Amino acid sequence: MSGARHVTNLLDLDLEGMTAWCESLGEKRFRATQLFRWIHQRGCADFSAMSDLAKPFRAKLAATAEIRGLSVLTEQTSADGTVKWLFDVGAGNAVEAVFIPEADRGTLCVSSQAGCAVGCRFCSTGHQGFSRNLSTGEILAQLWHAERELTARGVRSSGDRAVTNVVMMGMGEPLQNYSALVPALRVMLDDHGYGLSRRRVTVSTSGVVPMMERLQEDCPVALAVSLHAPQDGLRDWLVPLNRKYPLQELMAACRAYLSRAPRDFITFEYCMLDGVNDSLQHAQALLDLVQGPHGVPCKINLIPFNPFPASGLKRSAPEQVQAFARHLQGAGLVCTVRRTRGDDIDAACGQLAGEVMDRTRAAERMAHRFTIPINVIQGDDDV
Ligand code: SF4
């Protein structure tokens, strides 16, 4: 018989889970709320400092539980105040979280997986392949650490909080790690946890349609969809998941999601790639897609591509991005161009590289599919 003692990481539990766990120790339900608040509202990791918990309970906690964050490998702060942490998640894998301060908010971009299996062509994480899903505790540890560190340094975005918004837009496809994601979202939303409104927590997906349907039932936070192309042929090439869930299915899932969403639009992310998806014909095709009979109320966020050598892709010229944006705006669409932040520390979108042990031979797959098919460049959908 193994003598190993099971220790529960309390960062793995939402309030319901923590309540059940406290009850299993013979403690009253309200003890779970007190404990939850110590961990997530006060950032406390030391049971002995939790002064309103009875001493016997604290002793039980010390014997059976821990609050295990992630080890920080590096921390970098950009001239514009952006902070990037690289966290060790074991076995040679690392994930990143990025804090982006703005005048009226502080946004934390959080990772959900070590690597990513979707393999988007313009994404440095996609080129690294997939290693494993993060646990609920590992997802939450990024927020827990950022909030503790930043408030200790006097960073206040609103009230006494540093992080006012969370975007699940770091490394990984959050909807391919659904069972760990949802409890983490619940802790972010819980009034006894981080108390963020559903509008201020955004899940970004490349379009995992069945899980969009489940999220709308289980925890309908704001939704961003990585679109990047207005036609199936081109999107198949840029976002390979499109072969499984093509645009018409994705649009239908977006429309359905809006019935429960905290906002009345979906945000579509569109990474601008020189000569690939940035022509005015693409802009018109995008309008036809989102404003056509099967379209969806939306906002378009154009993202200047952050080039990395293995991609073989180039950033669109600023004037091309502006012309694309004007074409959409001229048709009445809300369209913004994302400002790049943290450029000096490689914290801009698509640069959340971390480091993972690839278990999927992504580099090999990408190499085989490197040459962009000519019919894709021409926007021919019949491929
Ligand atoms: S863009 Fe998102 S879904 Fe696509 S490979 Fe990168 S992390 Fe994965």
Boltz pocket constraint, residues with backbone or C-beta under 6 A from the ligand:
constraints:
  - pocket:
      binder: B
      contacts: [[A, 115], [A, 116], [A, 117], [A, 118], [A, 119], [A, 120], [A, 123], [A, 124], [A, 125], [A, 126], [A, 127], [A, 170], [A, 171], [A, 172], [A, 173], [A, 205], [A, 206], [A, 226]]
      max_distance: 6.0
